[in-house]
């Protein structure tokens, strides 16, 4: 039952601050609740393409390095589809809008 409260989740290992990223909820094949963060724009306004997974129960972040990751981007849209993974569409980089569609098995 929800307690109707907020609490900060702290971790020594975590993503750098960013904006215009996406974070999607996911359930692992082992039934663990996680959140997947992808991309965004950091404090220097550089587009990023790093992928982080948060174990929601423990609050631990893990940087993952999937093969063939999308190019750095921000302002993209993402969704997690069970059985298929994370889907990322569009966004922007230093050259303008992107129209690529990516699927990550994470």
N, C-alpha and C positions, 0 to 999 in steps of 0.2 A: 504494500500500500504506500503510495507516495507520501512523503513527510511535508511537502509544500515548503521546502527550503533549498537554498543554494549552498554549495561549498566549493571552494577552489580546489582543483585537482593539481597537485604540484609534482614535479618530476625533475631530477637532475639532468636527464637526457630528454630534450624536447625540440620541436621545430623552432626556427628563428621566427620572430614576429613577422606578420605578413597581412596583406589585405587582398581582396578579390580572388581568394582561393575557393576551393570546394572541400567540404567534409561530408561524407555520407555514412549512414549506419550500415552495418553488415553483421551477419551471423556466420561464424566459421563453420567448417564441416564438423568440428568437434562440439558445436553448440555454444561457443564463446561469443559474447557480444563485443563487437569492436567498432571502431570508427576509422575510416580511411580518409586521410587528408592528401590532397594533390595540388601542386602548383601554387599560383598566386604571385603577388608582387611584394618584394621585401622592402625594407626601409630605404634602400638606395634606388628604389623604383625599378629594380631588375626583375624580369620575369623569371620564375623558377619552375622546375619540373621534378622536384623531389617528392617522394611518396613516403608518408609516415602512417603507421598503424598504431592506434591507441587501444590497449586492452582496457575496456571500460571498468571492469571490476577492480583491477589493481592500480589503474592510473598510469601504467607504464607505456611510454612511447617507444616504438622501434622504427628506425630508418630502414626502409627496404630499397633494394636496387634492382627493380625488375628489368629484364632484358627488353630492349626495344622501346623504352619509355617515350611518350610523346615529347615533342620539343617544348622548351619553356614557354609558359603562357599564364595569363590571368584573365579574369572575367569570362571564364568558360562555364559550361553547365555540366553537371555530373549526376549520376544516379547509380545505385547498386541494384543489380538484378540477380536474385538468387539463382544459382546454377550457371550463370554467365559471367559474373564479376562486375567490376566498375566500368561504366561507360562514360566517356568524356567527349563532349562536342564543342567545337569552336573555341572562342576566346580571342585574345589579342596577344601580340608580341610587339617588339620594337618596329616591325614593318607594317603593322595594321591587323585587320581582322583575319581570323583563321576559319576554314570551313571543314576541317578534318574531323573524322569520327574515329575514336579509339576505344578498344575494349581491353581491360586489364584483368587477368586471372590472378587475383590477389588473395 
